[in-house]
Amino acid sequence: MTRILRELWLFFWRDLSIARTYRTVFVLEAIEALFGAAMFYYVARFVDTPQLQRALPQGGGYFAFSLVGYVFLDYLNAALDTFDRSLEEARDSGTLEHLLVTQASLPVFVAGSAVYPFVATTLRIVVYLAWSVALFGFPLRAANWLSVVVVLLATLLAFSGLGIFSSSYLLLFKRGNPAKWFFLGVSSVVGGMLFPVNILPDWLQVVARLNPVTYALEAMRAALLGGATVVELWRPLAVLLFSAALLLPCSMFAFAWALRRTKITGTLTHR
């Protein structure tokens, strides 16, 4: 266990060292977060009506509802895109083959590649929420932080499998996986990111209930805005953990197979 944690730390420190050479990016992202929070605040002031507030799962205003959906999209993008980006950067820098012949096991390599992007995404979202609380009255008084952390971890586990599947596709075909963007597009409409699922037509609500994104967002809003406990969130958490238990082993198997295939064909570092 100590060796695995050390390897994960080395992956994180490598990515952090690279990111530190672009310090202005951190400042620009903080400014971008301010403008993003302001955009949702003023859009909410324009569209908020009593009817809309009654349609929202936790009540309240559209600002809190939409901002949670937006920052969740950031996490979903990270889960789906992190592994592809790590592979592409390692391939472009010529370090991919060296990484894959180290003593790090395949799960450690995959997990290590994701540590820094997920930490960076978390910090970016903290900045979003800090601006929103300080300047626009985002309601955090009722938040159950234990539930927020549990939902977040379950969400990352559930959707990381899709990201690993996507990186397997990238290894084989040297191009991004179009199914990933299709999934994001569908989820942005039926996942409840920017409007509640209950306003959709009945047949789209059925589609929404088949999408784990719907359950992840419902649980996150209930924990962050409604103070729901882990026990109260057992149903969406069960869906997310079931998705993780199904997708993660299958995606690791697919990644290992794709890796063996590219080594046999000699196309591992081809673009």
Backbone hydrogen bonds in HBPLUS format (Angstrom, degrees):
<---DONOR---> <-ACCEPTOR-->    atom                        ^
c    i                          cat <-CA-CA->   ^        H-A-AA   ^      H-
h    n   atom  resd res      DA  || num        DHA   H-A  angle D-A-AA Bond
n    s   type  num  typ     dist DA aas  dist angle  dist       angle   num
A0005-LEU N   A0001-MET O   2.93 MM   4  6.21 165.2  1.95 155.4 158.8     1
A0006-ARG N   A0002-THR O   2.94 MM   4  6.13 153.6  2.01 145.1 152.8     2
A0007-GLU N   A0003-ARG O   2.93 MM   4  6.17 154.1  2.00 145.8 152.6     3
A0008-LEU N   A0004-ILE O   2.91 MM   4  6.20 159.3  1.95 152.3 158.0     4
A0009-TRP N   A0005-LEU O   2.89 MM   4  6.10 154.4  1.95 145.3 152.6     5
A0010-LEU N   A0006-ARG O   2.94 MM   4  6.21 151.3  2.03 145.4 153.1     6
A0011-PHE N   A0007-GLU O   2.99 MM   4  6.33 156.0  2.05 149.3 155.2     7
A0012-PHE N   A0008-LEU O   2.98 MM   4  6.25 161.9  2.01 148.8 153.8     8
A0013-TRP N   A0009-TRP O   2.78 MM   4  6.02 162.7  1.81 153.9 158.7     9
A0014-ARG N   A0010-LEU O   2.94 MM   4  6.06 155.2  2.00 146.1 152.4    10
A0015-ASP N   A0011-PHE O   3.14 MM   4  6.44 166.3  2.16 152.9 155.2    11
A0016-LEU N   A0012-PHE O   2.85 MM   4  6.06 157.6  1.90 152.2 159.5    12
A0017-SER N   A0013-TRP O   2.86 MM   4  5.93 156.4  1.92 144.8 150.9    13
A0018-ILE N   A0014-ARG O   3.12 MM   4  6.42 151.8  2.20 144.9 152.2    14
A0019-ALA N   A0015-ASP O   2.95 MM   4  6.20 162.1  1.99 147.9 153.0    15
A0020-ARG N   A0016-LEU O   2.89 MM   4  6.07 146.5  2.00 149.3 158.0    16
A0021-THR N   A0018-ILE O   3.18 MM   3  5.67 153.3  2.25 109.4 117.0    17
A0022-TYR N   A0019-ALA O   2.98 MM   3  5.56 163.4  2.01 117.6 122.6    18
A0025-VAL N   A0022-TYR O   3.06 MM   3  5.72 150.5  2.15 115.4 123.6    19
A0026-PHE N   A0023-ARG O   3.08 MM   3  5.64 134.1  2.30 112.3 121.8    20
A0028-LEU N   A0024-THR O   2.98 MM   4  6.23 166.3  2.00 154.4 158.2    21
A0029-GLU N   A0025-VAL O   2.87 MM   4  6.04 153.1  1.94 148.8 156.0    22
A0030-ALA N   A0026-PHE O   3.07 MM   4  6.29 148.1  2.17 140.9 149.0    23
A0031-ILE N   A0027-VAL O   3.04 MM   4  6.38 154.7  2.11 149.9 156.7    24
A0032-GLU N   A0028-LEU O   2.83 MM   4  6.05 155.2  1.89 145.6 153.3    25
A0033-ALA N   A0029-GLU O   2.89 MM   4  6.07 148.2  1.99 140.6 148.8    26
A0034-LEU N   A0030-ALA O   3.18 MM   4  6.49 147.3  2.29 139.1 146.8    27
A0035-PHE N   A0031-ILE O   3.14 MM   4  6.54 161.4  2.18 153.2 156.6    28
A0036-GLY N   A0032-GLU O   2.85 MM   4  6.07 151.6  1.93 148.2 157.2    29
A0037-ALA N   A0033-ALA O   2.91 MM   4  6.08 164.6  1.93 151.1 154.3    30
A0038-ALA N   A0034-LEU O   2.97 MM   4  6.17 160.2  2.01 148.6 154.6    31
A0039-MET N   A0035-PHE O   2.92 MM   4  6.05 152.1  2.00 141.9 149.2    32
A0040-PHE N   A0036-GLY O   3.21 MM   4  6.54 162.6  2.24 151.6 154.1    33
A0041-TYR N   A0037-ALA O   3.01 MM   4  6.21 153.1  2.09 146.5 154.8    34
A0042-TYR N   A0038-ALA O   3.00 MM   4  6.22 165.5  2.02 156.3 158.2    35
A0043-VAL N   A0039-MET O   2.97 MM   4  6.10 153.9  2.04 148.5 156.4    36
A0044-ALA N   A0040-PHE O   2.93 MM   4  5.94 154.6  2.00 140.4 147.5    37
A0045-ARG N   A0041-TYR O   3.09 MM   4  6.40 149.1  2.19 140.9 148.9    38
A0046-PHE N   A0042-TYR O   3.24 MM   4  6.39 136.7  2.44 132.3 142.6    39
A0046-PHE N   A0043-VAL O   3.04 MM   3  5.09 128.7  2.31  95.7 109.8    40
A0047-VAL N   A0043-VAL O   3.03 MM   4  6.34 148.3  2.13 150.4 158.9    41
A0048-ASP N   A0044-ALA O   2.84 MM   4  5.53 149.3  1.94 153.9 157.3    42
A0053-GLN N   A0049-THR O   3.01 MM   4  6.27 164.0  2.04 157.6 161.8    43
A0054-ARG N   A0050-PRO O   3.04 MM   4  6.26 148.3  2.14 144.6 152.4    44
A0055-ALA N   A0051-GLN O   3.21 MM   4  6.47 134.8  2.42 137.3 148.9    45
A0055-ALA N   A0052-LEU O   2.97 MM   3  5.08 130.0  2.23  98.2 112.3    46
A0056-LEU N   A0053-GLN O   3.33 MM   3  5.29 144.7  2.46  95.3 104.8    47
A0059-GLY N   A0056-LEU O   3.07 MM   3  4.95 158.4  2.12 104.7 111.0    48
A0066-SER N   A0062-TYR O   2.82 MM   4  5.87 175.1  1.82 160.9 161.8    49
A0067-LEU N   A0063-PHE O   2.95 MM   4  5.99 158.1  2.00 149.6 156.2    50
A0068-VAL N   A0064-ALA O   3.15 MM   4  6.20 162.3  2.18 146.9 150.8    51
A0069-GLY N   A0065-PHE O   3.26 MM   4  6.51 156.6  2.32 142.0 148.5    52
A0070-TYR N   A0066-SER O   2.90 MM   4  6.14 148.9  2.00 145.5 154.2    53
A0071-VAL N   A0067-LEU O   2.96 MM   4  6.20 169.0  1.97 156.9 158.3    54
A0072-PHE N   A0068-VAL O   2.95 MM   4  6.00 146.8  2.06 141.9 151.7    55
A0073-LEU N   A0069-GLY O   3.07 MM   4  6.27 144.9  2.19 137.0 145.6    56
A0073-LEU N   A0070-TYR O   3.11 MM   3  5.09 119.2  2.50  92.7 107.3    57
A0074-ASP N   A0070-TYR O   3.28 MM   4  6.70 139.8  2.45 138.5 148.7    58
A0074-ASP N   A0071-VAL O   3.14 MM   3  5.01 124.3  2.46  90.1 104.1    59
A0075-TYR N   A0071-VAL O   3.30 MM   4  6.74 148.7  2.40 141.7 148.2    60
A0075-TYR N   A0072-PHE O   3.00 MM   3  5.12 116.3  2.42  98.3 113.3    61
A0076-LEU N   A0072-PHE O   2.90 MM   4  6.26 159.1  1.94 154.0 160.6    62
A0077-ASN N   A0073-LEU O   2.85 MM   4  6.03 159.2  1.90 148.2 153.5    63
A0078-ALA N   A0074-ASP O   3.01 MM   4  6.24 152.2  2.09 140.6 148.4    64
A0079-ALA N   A0075-TYR O   2.87 MM   4  6.19 162.3  1.90 155.2 159.0    65
A0080-LEU N   A0076-LEU O   3.00 MM   4  6.19 152.2  2.08 147.8 155.2    66
A0081-ASP N   A0077-ASN O   2.76 MM   4  5.66 143.6  1.89 148.2 158.0    67
A0082-THR N   A0078-ALA O   2.91 MM   4  5.22 152.5  1.99 141.9 144.7    68
A0085-ARG N   A0081-ASP O   2.98 MM   4  6.16 168.6  2.00 159.9 163.2    69
A0086-SER N   A0082-THR O   2.93 MM   4  6.12 158.4  1.98 150.5 156.6    70
A0087-LEU N   A0083-PHE O   3.03 MM   4  6.18 160.0  2.08 146.1 151.2    71
A0088-GLU N   A0084-ASP O   2.94 MM   4  6.19 163.5  1.97 154.1 158.7    72
A0089-GLU N   A0085-ARG O   2.91 MM   4  6.07 162.3  1.94 150.9 155.6    73
A0090-ALA N   A0086-SER O   3.00 MM   4  6.13 161.5  2.04 146.3 151.5    74
A0091-ARG N   A0087-LEU O   2.87 MM   4  6.01 153.9  1.93 148.3 156.1    75
A0092-ASP N   A0088-GLU O   2.83 MM   4  5.97 162.0  1.87 149.2 154.3    76
A0093-SER N   A0089-GLU O   2.97 MM   4  6.05 149.7  2.07 143.4 151.2    77
A0095-THR N   A0090-ALA O   2.90 MM   5  5.05 134.9  2.11 152.4 157.5    78
A0096-LEU N   A0090-ALA O   3.12 MM   6  4.68 130.7  2.37 121.5 113.5    79
A0094-GLY N   A0091-ARG O   3.25 MM   3  5.15 150.4  2.34  96.4 105.1    80
A0099-LEU N   A0095-THR O   2.93 MM   4  6.14 156.8  1.99 155.8 161.9    81
A0100-LEU N   A0096-LEU O   3.07 MM   4  6.29 155.5  2.13 150.6 157.0    82
A0101-VAL N   A0098-HIS O   3.40 MM   3  5.40 150.1  2.49  96.7 104.9    83
A0102-THR N   A0099-LEU O   3.35 MM   3  5.48 164.6  2.37 104.1 108.1    84
A0109-PHE N   A0105-SER O   2.87 MM   4  6.14 157.8  1.92 155.8 162.8    85
A0110-VAL N   A0106-LEU O   2.96 MM   4  6.19 165.0  1.98 158.1 161.3    86
A0111-ALA N   A0107-PRO O   2.84 MM   4  5.97 167.5  1.85 149.6 153.8    87
A0112-GLY N   A0108-VAL O   2.68 MM   4  5.61 159.5  1.72 146.3 153.5    88
A0113-SER N   A0109-PHE O   3.09 MM   4  6.16 147.1  2.20 139.4 146.8    89
A0114-ALA N   A0111-ALA O   2.97 MM   3  5.24 144.4  2.10 104.7 115.7    90
A0118-PHE N   A0114-ALA O   3.13 MM   4  6.17 161.7  2.16 153.3 158.1    91
A0119-VAL N   A0115-VAL O   3.01 MM   4  6.24 158.2  2.05 154.1 160.8    92
A0120-ALA N   A0116-TYR O   2.79 MM   4  5.97 168.1  1.81 163.8 166.9    93
A0121-THR N   A0117-PRO O   2.90 MM   4  6.03 152.6  1.98 141.7 149.3    94
A0122-THR N   A0118-PHE O   2.94 MM   4  6.12 153.9  2.01 142.8 149.8    95
A0123-LEU N   A0119-VAL O   2.97 MM   4  6.28 159.7  2.01 153.0 157.7    96
A0124-ARG N   A0120-ALA O   2.98 MM   4  6.20 154.0  2.05 144.5 151.9    97
A0125-ILE N   A0121-THR O   2.99 MM   4  6.23 153.3  2.06 147.1 154.0    98
A0126-VAL N   A0122-THR O   2.92 MM   4  6.21 150.6  2.01 147.5 156.2    99
A0127-VAL N   A0123-LEU O   3.04 MM   4  6.35 151.5  2.13 145.3 152.1   100
A0128-TYR N   A0124-ARG O   3.04 MM   4  6.39 154.0  2.11 143.2 150.3   101
A0129-LEU N   A0125-ILE O   2.89 MM   4  6.19 167.0  1.91 156.3 158.2   102
A0130-ALA N   A0126-VAL O   2.83 MM   4  5.99 151.0  1.91 144.7 153.7   103
A0131-TRP N   A0127-VAL O   2.99 MM   4  6.22 166.5  2.01 155.4 157.1   104
A0132-SER N   A0128-TYR O   2.99 MM   4  6.20 159.6  2.03 147.5 154.0   105
A0133-VAL N   A0129-LEU O   2.81 MM   4  5.98 154.9  1.87 150.8 156.3   106
A0134-ALA N   A0130-ALA O   2.93 MM   4  5.98 168.6  1.94 151.0 154.8   107
A0135-LEU N   A0131-TRP O   2.91 MM   4  5.80 162.3  1.94 150.2 154.6   108
A0136-PHE N   A0132-SER O   3.01 MM   4  5.00 140.3  2.18 118.1 129.7   109
A0138-PHE N   A0132-SER O   3.06 MM   6  5.29 164.0  2.08 120.5 122.0   110
A0143-ALA N   A0140-LEU O   3.16 MM   3  5.31 161.7  2.20 109.5 115.2   111
A0144-ASN N   A0223-ALA O   2.93 MM  79  5.42 165.8  1.95 151.7 156.4   112
A0148-VAL N   A0144-ASN O   2.99 MM   4  6.31 153.6  2.06 148.8 157.3   113
A0149-VAL N   A0145-TRP O   3.01 MM   4  6.19 162.8  2.04 148.6 151.4   114
A0150-VAL N   A0146-LEU O   3.01 MM   4  6.26 163.2  2.04 151.1 155.9   115
A0151-VAL N   A0147-SER O   2.87 MM   4  6.00 168.0  1.88 155.1 158.4   116
A0152-LEU N   A0148-VAL O   2.92 MM   4  6.04 156.7  1.98 145.5 152.7   117
A0153-LEU N   A0149-VAL O   2.94 MM   4  6.17 162.9  1.97 152.3 155.9   118
A0154-ALA N   A0150-VAL O   2.95 MM   4  6.16 164.1  1.98 151.2 155.9   119
A0155-THR N   A0151-VAL O   2.86 MM   4  6.00 151.4  1.94 146.8 155.0   120
A0156-LEU N   A0152-LEU O   2.97 MM   4  6.22 162.4  2.00 152.0 155.9   121
A0157-LEU N   A0153-LEU O   2.98 MM   4  6.20 159.9  2.02 150.0 155.5   122
A0158-ALA N   A0154-ALA O   2.94 MM   4  6.06 156.3  2.00 142.9 149.8   123
A0159-PHE N   A0155-THR O   3.02 MM   4  6.21 160.6  2.06 154.9 158.7   124
A0160-SER N   A0156-LEU O   2.91 MM   4  5.69 133.9  2.13 140.7 150.5   125
A0163-GLY N   A0159-PHE O   3.28 MM   4  6.67 151.2  2.37 141.1 148.7   126
A0163-GLY N   A0160-SER O   3.02 MM   3  4.91 113.7  2.47  91.9 108.5   127
A0164-ILE N   A0160-SER O   2.88 MM   4  6.22 151.3  1.96 153.9 161.6   128
A0165-PHE N   A0161-GLY O   2.99 MM   4  6.25 154.9  2.05 146.2 153.0   129
A0166-SER N   A0162-LEU O   2.99 MM   4  6.24 152.5  2.07 142.3 149.9   130
A0167-SER N   A0163-GLY O   2.98 MM   4  6.33 147.3  2.09 142.3 150.9   131
A0168-SER N   A0164-ILE O   2.98 MM   4  6.26 142.7  2.12 143.3 153.5   132
A0168-SER N   A0165-PHE O   3.13 MM   3  5.06 122.8  2.48  92.1 106.9   133
A0169-TYR N   A0165-PHE O   3.08 MM   4  6.46 151.9  2.16 147.3 154.3   134
A0170-LEU N   A0166-SER O   2.98 MM   4  6.32 150.8  2.07 142.7 151.2   135
A0171-LEU N   A0167-SER O   2.93 MM   4  6.19 152.6  2.01 144.1 150.4   136
A0172-LEU N   A0168-SER O   3.15 MM   4  6.41 156.1  2.21 146.5 152.1   137
A0173-PHE N   A0169-TYR O   2.84 MM   4  5.94 172.6  1.85 160.8 162.9   138
A0174-LYS N   A0170-LEU O   2.79 MM   4  4.73 139.0  1.96 130.8 135.7   139
A0180-LYS N   A0177-ASN O   3.14 MM   3  5.63 143.9  2.28 110.2 119.0   140
A0182-PHE N   A0178-PRO O   3.08 MM   4  6.39 150.4  2.17 146.8 155.8   141
A0183-PHE N   A0179-ALA O   2.90 MM   4  6.10 157.1  1.96 146.3 151.7   142
A0184-LEU N   A0180-LYS O   3.03 MM   4  6.35 158.0  2.08 146.2 152.0   143
A0185-GLY N   A0181-TRP O   2.91 MM   4  6.07 156.3  1.97 142.6 149.2   144
A0186-VAL N   A0182-PHE O   2.93 MM   4  6.18 165.5  1.95 154.8 157.8   145
A0187-SER N   A0183-PHE O   2.89 MM   4  6.01 163.5  1.92 149.8 155.1   146
A0188-SER N   A0184-LEU O   2.92 MM   4  6.06 145.9  2.04 144.5 152.9   147
A0189-VAL N   A0186-VAL O   3.09 MM   3  5.39 140.7  2.25 103.2 114.3   148
A0190-VAL N   A0186-VAL O   2.91 MM   4  6.13 175.4  1.91 166.6 166.3   149
A0191-GLY N   A0187-SER O   2.73 MM   4  4.49 133.4  1.95 127.9 132.3   150
A0199-ILE N   A0196-PRO O   3.34 MM   3  6.06 170.9  2.35 117.9 120.0   151
A0200-LEU N   A0197-VAL O   3.04 MM   3  5.62 167.6  2.06 122.3 126.4   152
A0204-LEU N   A0201-PRO O   3.04 MM   3  5.40 125.2  2.36 106.7 120.7   153
A0205-GLN N   A0201-PRO O   2.98 MM   4  6.31 144.1  2.12 152.0 163.3   154
A0205-GLN N   A0202-ASP O   3.12 MM   3  5.04 122.7  2.46  91.9 106.8   155
A0206-VAL N   A0202-ASP O   3.12 MM   4  6.50 141.5  2.27 144.4 154.2   156
A0207-VAL N   A0203-TRP O   3.27 MM   4  6.62 153.6  2.35 136.6 142.6   157
A0208-ALA N   A0204-LEU O   2.86 MM   4  6.12 153.8  1.93 144.2 151.9   158
A0209-ARG N   A0205-GLN O   3.03 MM   4  6.24 147.0  2.14 140.6 148.1   159
A0210-LEU N   A0207-VAL O   3.03 MM   3  5.22 148.1  2.13 102.9 112.9   160
A0211-ASN N   A0208-ALA O   3.07 MM   3  5.20 160.3  2.11 106.9 112.9   161
A0214-THR N   A0211-ASN O   3.12 MM   3  5.81 138.6  2.30 118.8 126.5   162
A0216-ALA N   A0212-PRO O   2.96 MM   4  6.26 158.8  2.01 155.5 162.1   163
A0217-LEU N   A0213-VAL O   2.94 MM   4  6.13 164.3  1.96 156.4 159.4   164
A0218-GLU N   A0214-THR O   3.02 MM   4  6.17 160.5  2.06 146.1 152.0   165
A0219-ALA N   A0215-TYR O   2.98 MM   4  6.08 160.8  2.02 145.7 150.9   166
A0220-MET N   A0216-ALA O   2.94 MM   4  6.11 157.8  1.99 145.2 151.8   167
A0221-ARG N   A0217-LEU O   2.93 MM   4  6.07 167.9  1.94 154.0 156.8   168
A0222-ALA N   A0218-GLU O   2.97 MM   4  6.06 156.2  2.03 142.7 150.1   169
A0223-ALA N   A0219-ALA O   2.92 MM   4  6.08 151.9  2.00 147.1 154.2   170
A0224-LEU N   A0220-MET O   2.85 MM   4  5.91 166.0  1.87 151.7 156.1   171
A0225-LEU N   A0221-ARG O   2.77 MM   4  5.35 157.2  1.82 139.3 147.3   172
A0226-GLY N   A0222-ALA O   3.04 MM   4  4.62 128.1  2.32 103.3 117.4   173
A0228-ALA N   A0222-ALA O   2.96 MM   6  5.44 175.9  1.96 130.9 131.2   174
A0233-LEU N   A0229-THR O   3.15 MM   4  6.41 129.1  2.42 139.1 152.6   175
A0233-LEU N   A0230-VAL O   3.09 MM   3  5.09 136.1  2.29  95.9 108.6   176
A0234-TRP N   A0231-VAL O   3.23 MM   3  5.29 150.8  2.31 116.2 113.9   177
A0237-LEU N   A0233-LEU O   3.09 MM   4  6.12 162.0  2.12 159.3 164.8   178
A0238-ALA N   A0234-TRP O   2.84 MM   4  5.87 147.4  1.95 141.4 150.0   179
A0239-VAL N   A0235-ARG O   3.12 MM   4  6.47 154.4  2.19 150.1 156.5   180
A0240-LEU N   A0236-PRO O   3.00 MM   4  6.27 161.6  2.04 150.6 155.1   181
A0241-LEU N   A0237-LEU O   2.87 MM   4  6.04 165.1  1.89 153.6 157.6   182
A0242-PHE N   A0238-ALA O   2.88 MM   4  5.94 151.9  1.96 143.1 151.2   183
A0243-SER N   A0239-VAL O   2.97 MM   4  6.18 155.8  2.03 144.9 151.5   184
A0244-ALA N   A0240-LEU O   2.92 MM   4  6.22 154.3  1.99 146.0 153.2   185
A0245-ALA N   A0241-LEU O   2.86 MM   4  6.06 160.1  1.90 147.0 152.3   186
A0246-LEU N   A0242-PHE O   3.00 MM   4  6.19 139.9  2.16 142.4 152.9   187
A0247-LEU N   A0243-SER O   2.80 MM   4  5.90 168.8  1.81 155.8 159.2   188
A0248-LEU N   A0244-ALA O   2.97 MM   4  5.55 161.0  2.01 141.9 148.1   189
A0251-SER N   A0247-LEU O   2.76 MM   4  5.80 157.2  1.81 155.9 162.9   190
A0252-MET N   A0248-LEU O   2.96 MM   4  6.10 157.8  2.01 152.1 157.6   191
A0253-PHE N   A0249-PRO O   3.00 MM   4  6.19 156.0  2.06 146.2 152.6   192
A0254-ALA N   A0250-CYS O   2.94 MM   4  6.20 157.1  2.00 145.2 151.6   193
A0255-PHE N   A0251-SER O   2.84 MM   4  6.06 154.9  1.90 147.0 153.9   194
A0256-ALA N   A0252-MET O   2.92 MM   4  6.09 164.2  1.95 148.2 152.5   195
A0257-TRP N   A0253-PHE O   2.95 MM   4  6.15 159.5  1.99 148.3 154.2   196
A0258-ALA N   A0254-ALA O   2.88 MM   4  6.07 160.9  1.92 148.1 153.5   197
A0259-LEU N   A0255-PHE O   2.85 MM   4  6.03 153.6  1.92 149.0 156.5   198
A0260-ARG N   A0256-ALA O   2.96 MM   4  6.22 161.4  1.99 149.3 153.8   199
A0261-ARG N   A0257-TRP O   2.92 MM   4  6.11 156.9  1.97 148.2 155.2   200
A0262-THR N   A0258-ALA O   2.98 MM   4  6.21 159.6  2.03 148.1 152.4   201
A0263-LYS N   A0259-LEU O   3.03 MM   4  6.24 149.6  2.13 146.2 154.7   202
A0264-ILE N   A0260-ARG O   2.97 MM   4  6.19 154.6  2.03 148.7 155.2   203
A0265-THR N   A0261-ARG O   3.03 MM   4  6.26 161.5  2.06 150.6 155.2   204
A0266-GLY N   A0262-THR O   2.87 MM   4  5.72 116.6  2.28 130.1 144.7   205
A0267-THR N   A0262-THR O   2.95 MM   5  5.07 140.2  2.11 142.6 149.9   206
A0270-HIS N   A0267-THR O   3.21 MM   3  5.05 156.9  2.26 100.5 107.4   207
